[in-house]
Amino acid sequence: MSQLSMHTPVIDITITEFDGAIVSLDWGWSPFQEPTPLLMEAKRQLDLYFDGELTAFDLPLAAMGTKHQEKVWAAMQAIPYGEMRTYGELAHEIGSAAQAVGTACGRNPIPILVPCHRIIAREGKLGGYSGDGGLHTKRALLVLEGALSVEEGKALEASGALD
C-alpha cells in the first residue's frame, strides 16, 4: 500500500493505492508518503480538477464495499461534472431506497473521485456529507463544479444550513 498527501483549495487529502488501483481518498495528511506513478497521476488529475480544467477522472479505482454500495458508487460516477441528483432520484435509477443510497454515500471510501458530493436531498437541500468539513466541503465542491452558484452557496451558509 502506498500513500500520497496533497493540499487542495478545500482541504488536505491523502490518496491511497493498493495493487495498482486507488482504494481510498482520506481527509488530512498522512505521515507515510510513498509517491508511485499512479499516485502522482492521481495528484495531477486532482490538481487539474481543483483548477477547473478537468471534469472527469481517468484512474483505476477499487472501492471495496457491499454489492449495493458498489452499485451506488458506480451510479454516482455516471453523474456528469456540474450536475446533481437527489438521493431519491439515484435510488429510483438503481432500484434502491433513498436511505440506502445515503448510507452508501456516507461509506464512500474514495470521495471526490467517486463524487458523492453530487448527491443532494430533496428541494435543493444539501443533505449530508461525511467528509472533513462536512457540508462546507460539499458546498465548496459543488460551487467549484458550477452545480451551485457562489451566491447559492453563500445563501446556504447564511441560512445556517451548513452548520
C-alpha positions in Angstrom: 0.0 0.0 0.0 1.3 3.5 -0.9 0.1 6.9 0.0 0.5 10.5 -1.2 -0.9 13.6 0.5 -1.6 16.9 -1.2 -3.0 20.3 -0.5 -6.3 21.3 -2.2 -8.2 24.6 -2.1 -10.8 22.8 0.1 -8.8 20.6 2.5 -5.7 18.4 2.7 -6.2 14.9 1.3 -4.4 11.6 1.2 -4.7 9.2 -1.7 -4.0 5.5 -1.1 -3.1 3.0 -3.8 -3.1 -0.8 -3.4 -2.3 -3.3 -6.1 -2.4 -0.8 -9.0 -5.7 1.0 -8.1 -6.8 3.9 -5.9 -8.6 2.4 -2.9 -9.2 5.5 -0.7 -9.1 9.2 -0.5 -8.9 10.4 3.1 -9.1 13.8 4.6 -5.9 15.1 6.2 -2.2 14.5 5.8 -0.5 11.1 6.2 3.0 10.8 7.7 3.6 7.9 5.3 4.4 9.3 1.9 5.4 6.9 -1.0 4.7 8.5 -4.3 4.1 6.0 -7.1 3.4 6.8 -10.8 -0.3 6.1 -10.2 -0.5 8.4 -7.1 1.4 11.1 -9.0 -1.1 10.8 -11.8 -4.0 11.0 -9.3 -2.5 14.1 -7.8 -2.0 15.6 -11.3 -5.7 15.0 -12.2 -6.9 16.3 -8.8 -4.8 19.5 -9.3 -6.4 19.9 -12.7 -9.9 19.3 -11.2 -9.4 21.9 -8.5 -8.1 24.3 -11.1 -11.3 23.8 -13.1 -9.5 22.2 -16.0 -10.6 18.6 -15.6 -14.2 17.4 -15.4 -13.8 13.6 -15.5 -11.1 11.4 -13.8 -9.4 8.6 -15.6 -7.9 6.5 -12.8 -8.2 2.8 -11.8 -10.4 2.8 -8.7 -11.1 -0.2 -6.4 -13.6 0.9 -3.8 -14.4 -2.1 -1.6 -17.9 -2.4 -0.2 -21.1 -4.4 -0.5 -22.6 -5.2 -3.9 -25.2 -2.5 -3.2 -22.6 0.1 -2.2 -20.6 -0.7 -5.3 -23.8 -0.2 -7.4 -24.4 3.2 -5.8 -20.8 4.3 -6.3 -20.9 3.2 -10.0 -24.1 5.2 -10.5 -22.5 8.3 -8.8 -19.6 8.1 -11.2 -22.1 8.4 -14.1 -23.4 11.7 -12.8 -21.7 14.4 -15.1 -19.5 17.1 -13.6 -21.6 20.1 -12.6 -24.8 18.1 -12.1 -26.6 16.8 -9.0 -29.0 14.1 -8.3 -31.2 13.6 -5.2 -30.9 10.5 -3.1 -34.3 9.6 -4.3 -33.5 10.0 -8.0 -30.4 7.9 -7.7 -32.4 5.3 -5.7 -35.0 5.1 -8.3 -32.4 4.8 -11.1 -30.8 1.7 -9.4 -33.9 0.2 -7.8 -33.0 1.0 -4.2 -34.2 3.0 -1.3 -33.1 6.6 -0.8 -31.9 5.9 2.8 -29.7 3.0 1.5 -28.2 5.4 -1.1 -27.4 7.9 1.7 -25.7 5.1 3.7 -23.6 4.1 0.7 -22.7 7.8 0.1 -21.5 8.1 3.7 -19.4 5.0 3.3 -17.7 6.0 0.0 -14.0 5.4 0.5 -13.0 7.5 -2.5 -14.8 10.8 -2.2 -14.3 13.4 -4.9 -13.1 10.7 -7.4 -16.4 8.9 -6.7 -18.5 12.1 -6.5 -20.8 11.5 -3.5 -20.9 15.3 -3.2 -23.2 15.4 -6.2 -26.0 13.6 -4.3 -28.3 16.0 -2.5 -31.6 15.9 -0.6 -35.0 16.9 -1.9 -35.9 20.5 -2.6 -32.3 21.7 -3.2 -31.1 20.9 0.4 -27.6 19.6 0.5 -28.3 16.6 2.7 -25.2 15.3 4.5 -21.5 14.9 3.8 -19.3 12.6 5.7 -16.0 14.2 4.6 -14.0 16.5 6.8 -15.6 19.9 6.8 -19.0 18.3 6.3 -21.4 20.4 4.3 -18.9 23.3 3.9 -16.7 20.9 1.9 -19.7 19.6 -0.1 -20.8 23.1 -0.9 -17.3 24.1 -2.0 -17.1 21.1 -4.3 -20.5 21.9 -5.9 -19.5 25.6 -6.3 -16.2 24.5 -7.9 -18.1 22.4 -10.4 -20.7 25.1 -11.1 -23.6 22.9 -9.8 -24.2 25.7 -7.3 -23.5 29.3 -7.9 -21.3 31.2 -5.5 -24.5 33.2 -4.5 -26.4 30.0 -3.8 -23.5 28.7 -1.7 -23.4 31.9 0.3 -27.1 31.8 0.8 -26.9 28.3 2.2 -24.1 29.4 4.5 -26.0 32.5 5.7 -29.1 30.5 6.3 -27.2 28.2 8.8 -27.9 25.2 6.6 -24.2 24.3 6.7 -23.9 24.3 10.5 
